[in-house]
Amino acid sequence: MKNKSVIVVIGAGSIGQAIARRVGAGKHILLADINQENSNAAARVLLDAGFEVSTAIVDISSRESVQKLVETSQGIGSITGLIHAAGVSPSQASPETIFKVDLYGTALILQEFGNVIEEGGAGVVISSQSGHRLQSLTPEQDKALATAPVEELLLLPFLQSDAVDGSLYAYQLSKRGNSLRVKAEAVRWGKRGLRINTISPGIIITPLANDELNGPRGESYRRMLEIAPAGRAGTPDEVGTLGAFLMGRDGDFITGSDFLMDGGVTSAYWYGDLSPES
């Protein structure tokens, strides 16, 4: 098993699984999640479909936990791919937790796995359309989100409680930070022969999306679907197809990029009937 090619999936939900199914044939898929039950359920599905799978517990907001996951992955074989799909939504957590998991946790994953993935490997980070609905930040703020040392990231002045108006704004800042961080990390990853990109999905029907649709912002989410040019929500399989393209040979010239995949919701927000000015 030591010579196995390992695909690490962080966040054992529907989107992570969908990408793994497309890139994991003949490889070992390591499913890591903070909830062991989630990992076990996903592993059963993949095992029944013929994939080689194991599971691990990880708290992406803990450097020690992420480093342990790196060690576990390397104990299985050579890490050739990373699918980072873990996170919390505005209806699930406080601004502090969102920053710790979605922003800091992603930066930590990019740092630690960028040091160990084998040459020629690739990764994809699942972000969100929310980062595209945030008003422009200053160039200095953009650069700070992209390049601040990981352990100093949460100390940035514009991320402090007196500057952040609620969980949704924290989520938008975190997701903007994810795409900026990937853009900057692509330079470092490239020096090791690696590629990394971001996908920013809109409303994709997953348990997390259902929490939002049935949460305090459910009405606005349903309006998005009604007004979006595509006229519907997306599916994990559609994100999986794009993720596989970005991680595969056909995407070999693509790195440091962010792919908005929201059925046109962001277009409608800035230029259509979802606009705050409409």
ABEGO torsion letter per residue (X at the ends): XAABBBBBBBGABAAAAAAAAAAABGBBBBBBBABAAAAAAAAAAAAAAGBBBBBBBBBAABAAAAAAAAAAAAAAEBBABBBBABEBBAAABBAAAAAAAAAAAAAAAAAAAAAABBBGBBBBBBBBAAAAABBBBBAAAAAAAAABBAAAAAABAAABAAABBEAAAAAAAAAAAAAAAAAAAAAAAAAAGBBBBBBBBBBBBBAAAAAAAABAAAAAAAAAAAABAAGBBBBAAAAAAAAAAAABAAAAABBGBBBBBAGGAAAAAAABAABAAX
